[in-house]
Amino acid sequence: MTELTLDHPLHQTLTKASQLSEYIKAGLGNGSEAEWLTPDALLAPQSPHLAVLIRTTQRRLRTEAANMIGGSLIQEYQWPLIATAIACFLIDRRVPDLRPENIQLRLPVEEQEGEEDHRERITYRTGRFAALPDDPAANHPDATIVADLDALREQLRIGIETHMGWVIGQLHAQTRANARGLWLFVADRCAGTLSWLMQEQDKSVSLCCIEPEVDALIRVSGSPLQNKKVGFFELTYKDKTHVYLDRATCCYWYKTEGGDYCTTCPHRAKDDRNERLLKYMAEEYEKAV
C-alpha cells in the first residue's frame, strides 16, 4: 500500500482508533494489491466480485431469500466504513471523506471462506477530513473546517447517508432486497457503534449520555436513518452497568451451519436475552476481579 506520511493528522487519528479497539483497522493511501477494490468495482452491475459474494453468502446462510442475502451483504460492507468514521468522530472530532470514490475495501479475490482476516479492511485514498476550528491540524491543507460540533456530526451523518444510500441502491438492483429494510441495518450499525465505542472510551458512561448522541446522529427529520425500532437498554451486575443495543435487525447467524440465535438477537424473548447477557456480565466480572 502507498501510504501518506505517518504524521498526517488523519493517519494519527486512525492509529488511535486501532488502539481504542483491536477490531478497527484502517489505512490511509491507495491499496495496490488486487484484493483492494473500490466500491464501484465491487458493486457495479455484472460485477464478478459481487457475484462471488452473493454465492458465498447464499451457501453460508443456506438460502436465496433476497432480504437475507442483501442484509448479510450490507452488514459485511458497512462495518469497516461506519466503525472507522464514528471512531474518528469520537476520538479526535474528525470525519474522513466518506465518498465512495475515496474508499477502497479489502475483500477475498477467490470464491472461498478462510480463516478470519485481521488485516486492514478499509483504506481512505486521500487524507481529506472535516474538523472543528480548534483542531490542532485546522490549518492542514486536507482539513475542511466546520462551525461547531453539530455541523461536524452533520458531516458524519451526510457522509454515511450518501455512501450507504449509493450502496443500498446497488444492492437493491442486484439482489432485489428491500431498500427500506437495508436502511435499518445501517441505523443499527450507527447506533451500536456509537454505544460500543463510547463505552470503550469510558466504562462508566451511561445511557443518558449515549442516547442523546445517537439521537443527534440518526433521529434527524428527513433522514433515511430515522426509525422507531432502534433502541437501548441497560443491565446491571453488582456494581457494573452496561448499555446494550436493542437491535432492529438480525445477523442471520442462526441460518448458518451449526449456528444459533446470538445473545442480543431480536428474535429472542427479552427475558431470555437479558438472562444470557447477565450471565456473560457475571463471567466477565469474575475475570476482572
TAMODA-V123604 format. One record per helix or strand of 2 or more residues. SS is the DSSP state (2 for helix, 1 for strand). FROM is the first residue (numbers start at 1). TO is the last residue. If there is no record, write none. Layout:
ss->SS from->FROM to->TO
ss->SS from->FROM to->TO
This chain:
ss->1 from->2 to->3
ss->2 from->9 to->20
ss->1 from->26 to->30
ss->1 from->36 to->38
ss->2 from->39 to->43
ss->2 from->48 to->61
ss->2 from->66 to->92
ss->1 from->94 to->96
ss->2 from->100 to->102
ss->1 from->103 to->106
ss->1 from->122 to->124
ss->1 from->129 to->132
ss->1 from->143 to->146
ss->2 from->149 to->175
ss->2 from->179 to->201
ss->2 from->207 to->218
ss->1 from->231 to->237
ss->1 from->240 to->246
ss->2 from->253 to->255
ss->2 from->270 to->288
